Amino acid sequence: MSAEFNNRIRQVFLLLVITALAILLFFKLAVFFPGFLGAITIYILSRDAYTRMISHRKWRRGTSAIVFMLLFLLCLGVPVYLAVDLLSSRINMLFANQAQVAASLKGISVQLQQWTGQELLSDANIAQIQKAIMGYIPHLVNSTMTVLANLGMMFFLVYFMFVNWEFMEKSIHGFIPLESRNIGILASQTKNMVRANAIGIPLISIIQGAFATIGYWIFGIHDFVMWGFVTGMFAFFPLIGTTMIWAPLVIYTFSTGNTSHAIGLLIYSLLVTGNMGYFTRITVLRKIGNVHPLITVLGVIVGLQLFGFWGFIFGPLLVSYFLLLVRIYANEFGSFKA
């Protein structure tokens, strides 16, 4: 056997070992993948400010990293605390008054039956819904522990990303098999997409939640602040997110006999709450990162299935990467320029 053939065999064997180890590590650490994505998000959002702090203000790297970690912990902690404080008492009330909840669902069922001729929420279905909600609690507790573990991993990773940012970026630059110009395009696209979605999507949620709260107050929805908050949370989901909240409220208002308020809330939700989300997507998101709304919608649909919560950010980034890499391939290897 020639020396060249032996080298090829060793190269293939080494690549197989590397691939096998990479697959093994990925599956064993897959539970921490959301934490890894979160660390990337924090790093991209903070990189410019962090480098200015250590270059111009001469802060120590470790101290600067801890400051940014505390700021992001505050940004995450305050909304979570407000959500728990706002919703916990209501959830406890639901479990303490299951008969009243069942009566409300029954009223919605009667209204839907009058419109459609079908009994969509029978007594058996309502009981099954209540049972499913009760059975979801242990899963929610397990999910909470996973989220806490990912938060710990996220801040652990982002600390070392900050402290070793120059070495990390040079290493990534060396591993990517593209021309320097295209690596720059890829980095710029990543930065724009992450910023557009990490800042723009929460902003959409706040705006739609605020306008929904105003509508619920105008048309007499009980506990309108809580329902506006929940509507804002569901605004993260494109297309039908807010509809999943205001539509049942409209039906319930119809079932109570308050037809004028129900019609008013329906018109307000369609024309104001829904359109404010669309208007913000085509203005704010495009202004921050020039993101086409179609990329955002398709990306979120794909990203939620792949990445969970972080799919709101990395789903659109994945779609954008696909389109960008096609263009880069055409530039580097094609016979025409994209």
N, C-alpha and C positions, 0 to 999 in steps of 0.2 A: 504493500500500500504506500502511496506517495504521502509526503509530509503535508501537502495541501489537503488531501482527503482526510487525513487524521485530524487536522485542524478544524475542518468543516464538521466532522463528527463531534468533536469536543464542543464546538460552538453550538450545535443543535442541542446537545445534551444539556449544556449550561442554560440555554434559553428555556428548555423544558422544565428544568429545576426552578428557574426564576419564575416562570409562569405558574407552576404548581404552588409554589410558596405564596405568590401574589394572590391566587385564588383562595388558598387556605386562610391567609390573613384577612382578606376581604370578608369572607363569610363569618369568620369568628369575631370580627370587629364591625360587622354590618349594623349592629344595634346602635353604634356610635356615629354612624354616617351623618345623621342630622346635625350632630354637634360639630362635625368637620365642616359641613356646609355653612353652619352658623359662624364658625371661626373665619372662614373665607369672606363672608359678608362683612363682618366687623372690620377685618383687615382692609378690605377694599374701601369701605366708607371712611376709615380713619387714617389711611396711609399718608395722605398729603399733610394733614394736620400734625400727625405724629412726627414725620420727618422734619417739618418746620420747627417743632418743639425741641427736638434734639440737636438740630443744626444751628438755628438762630438763637434760641433761648438757652441752649447748652444744658438742657435737662439730661439726667441720666436715663439710659434706655429702660432699665427696669422700672424706675419711678414713673416714667411717662406711660409705659405699658399698663401699670397698675391704675393710673389715673383714667385712662381710656376704658379699661375694664370696669371700673366703678361707675363711670358715666353710662355705659351700656347696660350695666346691671340695674341702674336706676331707671333707665328708659324702659326696660323690660318689667321691672318689679312694680312700678307705680300703676301701669294699666292692669296688671294681673291682680294687684291688691284691690283696686277699684272694682274689677269684675267680680272677684270673690265676695267683697263686701256688699255689692249691689244684688248679686244673684243668690247668695247662700240662704238668706232669710226667705226668699221667694221659693226656692227649691224645698226647703224644710216645710213651708206652708203647703206646698203641693202634696207632699207625702202625708201631712197631717190632715188634709182635707181631700182625700181621694174620691169620696162620694161627690163632692162639689165639682171636682175635675171631670169625673165621669158624666155628670149632668151637663156640663158645658160641652163636652164632646158629643153627647147625645143631641144637644140642640143644634150643633153644626151638622150632625148626621141627618137630622130631620130636614134642615134647610137644603142640603145637597140632594136628598131624596125628592123634595118638591121640584127641584130644578131638573134632575136627571132621570127620575123614575126608578133609580137604583138605590138600594140601601148599602151605602159604601162603608158605614161605620155601625155595624150591628153590635149588640151587647157582647157577643163572643169576640169580635174584633177589638172592641174597646178594652175588654179584660186582657186580651193578648198584648195590646200596646202597653198597658200598665205593667204586665209581667215582664215584658222586654225591657222596659225602663228600669225596673228593680234589678233585673239580671245584669244590666249594664254597669251597675255601681262597682262590683269587684274589678271589672275590666278597667274602669276609670281610675281606680286606685293603683293598679299595676301600671297604667299608662303614666300616671303622675310620677311614679318612681323612675320610669324610663326617661321622662322629661328632665327630672332633676339630675340624673346621671349624665345626660347629654349636655346639660348646662355646665356641669363640672368639667366635662371633656372639652367643651367649646372654649371656656376661659383658659384651661390648661394649654390648649393648642395655640390660641391667639397670643398668649404671653410669649411663647417661643417664636411665633411668627414676627412679632414686633421686635424682640431683642435681636433676632438673627435675620432681619429683613433683607439686608444686602446680599448675604450668602444665599438665602432662599431664592431670591429673584434671579440671581446669576445662574443658579443651578437649574431652575425652570427654563430659563432662556436657552441653556445649553442642551436640555433634553428635547425641546420641541424641534422637530425636523423641518423647519421652515426658514425662509430668508428673514433677515432682521426686519426688513420693511413690513412683511406680513405678520411677524410676531408683534410688531408695534400696533398694527391694525387690530389684531386679536385682543391685545391687552386693552386698547382703547374701547373696543366694543364691549368687553367684559365689564369694564369700569362703568360705562354708560348704562348698560342693562341692569347691573346690580343696583346702582344708584336710583334709576328710574323706578324700579319695582320695590326696593326696600323703603324708599321715601314716598313714592307716588301711591302705592296700594294702600298703606295705612292712611294717607291723606284722603283717598277716595272713601275709605271706610268712615272716617270722621265726618266728612261732608255729607254723605248719604245718611248716616246715623242722625246728624243734626237736623237735616231737613225732614227725615221721617219722624223725629220727635216732635217737631213743630206741627206736622200733619196729625199725629195722634192726639196732641193737645187740642188742636182746633176741633176735631171731630169726636171728642169726648171719650177717648180710649182710656180705661182705668190703668193707672200705673204707667203712664206714657213714657216716662224717663227710662224705665227698665226695658220696655219694648223698643224704644229708640236705640238703646245700647245694643240690644240683641240684633236689631236690624243692621246696625253698623258692623257688627261682627260678621254677619252673613254677607255683607257687601264685599268681603274678600273673594267670594265665589262669583265668577262672571256669569252673565246672562240671567240666571234665575235666583241668584243669592237672596236679594232682598224680598223677592216675590214669595219665598218660602215663609216669610214672617207676616208681611202685610196682607197676603191673600187669605190666610185663615182668620185674621182679625176682621177683614171685610165680611167674610161669611158669618162669623160669630155675631157681628153687629147686625147683619140681616136677620139672624135667627132670634135676636132679642126684640125684633119688631121696629128697630130704629132705622127705617129704610133710607131716610134722607141723609143721615150721617154715613151710612154704609156706602151709598152712591158717591157722596162727596169724598170719602176716603179712597174709594176705588179710583176716581178721576185724579185726585191729588197724587196718589201713589204712582199711577201710570205716567202722568205728565211731569211731575216734579221730582219725586224720589228717584224713579228709574232714569229719567233723562239727566239728572245731575251727575249720576255715576258715569253715564256715557260722555257727557260734556267734559267732565274732569279727565277721563281717560284720553280723549282726543286732544286735550290742551295741555294739561300738566305733565302727563307721562311723555308726550312728544317733546315738550319744552325741556324737560330734565334730561332725557336720553334719546329723543327722537325715535320712540318706540311706536311702531304701527299697532293700532288696537287689535288687529287680527293676530299678530304675533303674541300679544299678551293673552288673549282669550285661548288660543290653541295651546300656548305654552303652559298656562295654568291647568288646563284639562289634563295634559300629559304629565306635568310636574307633580300634581297632587298624588297621582298613582305611583310615581317613582320615588319621590322624595318626602312625601308627607307635607307637613306645614311649610317647609322650606321650598316646596314646589312652586309657591307663589312667586319666588324670586328666580329659582334656577330652572323652572319649566320654560318661561319665555327665553331665558338665556340659552337653553338647549336648542330651541327652534332657531334662534338667531345664529348660534354656532353652525348649525347645519347649512343655513343659507350662506353664511360668511365663508365656510370652508369650501363650498362649491365654487364660490367666486375666486378664492385663493388658489384652488386647484386649477381653475381655468387660466389664471394669471401665470402660475408657475410651470404648468405642464401642458396646457392646452395650446391649440394653434391659433386661438383668438384671445383677445383681451376682454375681460368682463367689465 
